[in-house]
Amino acid sequence: MKLSPLATFRKTSNALYTFTGDKEKLLVKCYRGCSAYDHIQQEQFALTYWRQAGYSVPEIRDLIVPPLEQPYLVMTYIDGLSLREYLSSERIALDQKLLAVEKFFADMSTRHKRAIKNDDRHLLHYDPSSGNVILADNKFYYIDFEAPPQRHGVLDAASAELATVCRWIVRDLGIDSLKDVLRVMVSAYADQQVLLRRTVNRTTGRPFQFYHRWQDRKRKLAQPQNVTKYDIADALRKIVC
């Protein structure tokens, strides 16, 4: 069995390898650190749960990889670009990127509506980013489910996922895209105004706003192109509140 190291667009604390099985290309994810077995159990559970719920995620394969001694998980290899790679590419037109963002938010909106309605915290992603979404076969595949569910309620967790992913998307496209990204996001969540308002209030409603905004201004002065929580929350508040 020949394992090939897999280079990733973003940094990862784990080791990734690919190899070709009997009929398909497979990914081996090796977990590092003292919590490696906890991460495997969490990822196995989440991948199985999401797949049974009808969402696009890699399939787990029950295979032994002889050369490896550290904890690992074998799953199908999703051959595509991460959403971050796609949105950061200079070879793809902005209108095409925004169409992909529009479709992505529509998909996520449906999942959030289902999670909130059923009070199902397991249908939320707790390490959300554009790097943890793969575009392949005209679908969005979610990856990296090591982070366990938080103690927050489902509405708060959904708003955190939405705000974080939105911030990553704007970073990928550039700060000038903020209005366009929020426009398509608000359109996708038009029937979930409670969630949109909660997304705003989780940032602007925190105590000691003078301190948090002072920190935010410092970050913006140091990196004018950086996208912060307040960029998203303040712009979204003008639309939905």
N, C-alpha and C positions, 0 to 999 in steps of 0.2 A: 504494500500500500504506500504510494508516494504522496506525501503531503506537500502542498505548495503554500508558502506564507502569503497571506493576503494583505496588500497595502490598502489603507483606508484614507478617505478624504479628510477625515478628522481624527484627532488623537483618541486612542482608547487604552484603557488600563489592561485589557485582555489581549490574548494572542489569538489570531484568527488564521485558519488554514482552509484550503479547499482540496478536494480530491474527487475523482470520478468513480462513482459506484457502478453497479451493474447496468443501470439504465439512466442515471441522472447525476448531475453535479451536486456535491454536498459541501456544506460548510461545517467546520469544527471550531467551536468556540471554547477556548481554554480559559478558565477563571483563575484569577490570582488573588492572593490575600487571605487573611484569616477567616473571612466570611464567604469564601468561595462556594461552599456547599449550600449555604443559605441562598446565595444568588442563583445557583442552579435550580433549586427547588422553586423559588419564586418565578423564574423564567419559564420553567416547565409548566407550572400551574397556569400562568397568564397566557402562554401560547396555546395551550389546550383549551382554555376557557374562551378565548377570543375566536378560535377556529370553530368551536362548537356553536358559538353565537352567530357565525356567518361572516366574520371579518377576515380580511386578507392578512395572513401572517405566515411565516415559514412553518413547514411541517416538521415535527420531530421524528427522527429515525433512531430506532433501537439498535445501534451498532457499536461494536467494540473496535477501538483504534489502537492496535498493539503498541506503536512507538510512544504513546503518551502515558505519562504517569500522573500528571496533574489533573484535577477535576475538569471535565469537559462535557459538552452537549453537542450532539450531531443533529443537524437540521438541513432542510433543502436550501440550496443556494438561490437567492433571488437575483437574477441577472438584470440589473438596471442601474440607473443613477439615483443617488439620494436626492431628495427635494432640494437640499442645500446646493449640491453640485449643479442641478438643473437651473436653479434661480441665479446662481453665481456665474454661470457660463456667459461669456461675451459673444458666443456664436448663436445664441437664441434671442429672438426679438422680444421686446418687453411685452407686446400684446399677447404673444404666445405664453409667456410666463404668467401673466395675469389670468389667462384662461385656466392654466393649471392650478393657480391659487384659488380661483373661484370654485373649481370642481373639488379641490381638497377641502375647503371650508364647508361646502355643501355636504360632503361625506361626513366630516367631523360633527357638523350640526345634527345630523340624523342620529349619530351615535350618542351625542350628549343628551339629546332629547329622550332617547331610550333609557340611558343611565339614570337621569333625573327622575323620570316617570316611575321606574322600577326601584329607585333607591339602590342602584347597583354600582358600588364603588369599583368593582372589578372590571368594568368596561371603560375605565379611565386610564390614561397613560401617566405615570408618575415621574418619567424622565423625558418630558416632551421637548422635541426640537426638530427643526427641518432636517437634521442629520439622521434622525431615527425614523425617517419615512423614505421608502424606496419606490420609485416610479418604474413599473414594469407591466407589460401586457395591458396597458391602459388602466391600471389599477394602482392604488396606493397601499403598499405593504408596510405594516408597522414592525419595527424591530426593537431590540434592547429593552427587555422587561425586567431587569434585575431589581429596580427600585420597588419596594413594597408599597401598598396603599398607605396613605397617611390617615391620621385620626380625624382630619377635617370631614365635614359633611360632604355629600356628593355635589351639591351646588357649588360650594367653595372650591372643591377639587377640580370640577369642570371649568370654573372661571380661571383657576390658576393655569390649567393646561391651555386654555384658549389664549390667555394673555401672553404666556411664555412662547407658544408657537408663533403667535402674531409678531412678537418682538424679533424672533429669529428670522422670520420671513422678510420683515422690513430691513433687518441687517443685511440679509443676503442680496436684496434688490437695491439697497441704498436708501438713506433717510428721505430722499426726495420722493420715494414711492409711498410714503406713509398714508397720504389721503386715498390713493388708489387701493391700497391693501385694505384699509378700514372700510372703504366703500363696498368692496366685494364681501368682506366679512359680515358687515351689518346686514347686507342683503340676504346672505345665507342664514343668518340668525334672526330674521325679521319677526318670526313668531316666538322668539325666546327673549323677550325684552327683560325679563327678570334676570336671566343669566348675563345679559349685556350690562345691565346696571350693576350687578354684583361684581363683574369684571372691573368696572370703574371704581367702585367703592372699596374694594380690597386694597387699592393703592391710595386713593385720595381720602379715604375715611379712616386711615390709621391715626392713632394718637401722635402727638408731637410732629405735626406736619412741617413746622418751621425747620426742624432738624433734618427730616428726611428730604425736604426740598433743597436744603442747603447742601446736603451730600450729593443730590442729583445735579445741582448746578456745578459743583466741583468736577464731577465726572464729565459733564458736557464741555466744560472749559478745557479739560485735559484732552478730551477726544470729541471734537465737534460732530463727527460722523457717527458716534456711538448712539445706539437706540436704547433708551432706558424705559423703566416702567411708567414714568410720568409722561414720556412722549406718547405712549399708547393710551394711557388713562385720560390725560387731558384732552387729546384729540377725540377720543371716543365719547367723552362726556359732552362735548359740543353737539354730538349727533343724537345721542339717546337720552340724555338727562335734561 
